[in-house]
Amino acid sequence: MKVMKNRMLLFLTDKEKREKRRIRQSEIAKALGVSPNTISNWLKDEITQIDTNVLIGLCDYFGVTFEQMLYIEETDDALDTPDA
């Protein structure tokens, strides 16, 4: 099975290192006009639906492209299939 994942945590860590400061989830949420819960879900990679405006905002905030932010991961199908 294939699932979509994101690299937001990686980009957040990189931005914090570049700017030499801690960036709070609430700061990102305010910059994007979304709830802190939305940012938390992205950081935990628990997104079930992608709002295009949030994705565009995150890409702009971190200075990356869609292709850099999102990727497809193959999961182990054996874990998802019940025993016969």
Secondary structure, DSSP 8 states (H G I E B T S, - for coil): -EEEEE-HHHHHHHHHHHHTS---HHHHHHHHTS-HHHHHHHHTT--SS--HHHHHHHHHHHT--HHHHEEEEE--HHHHS---
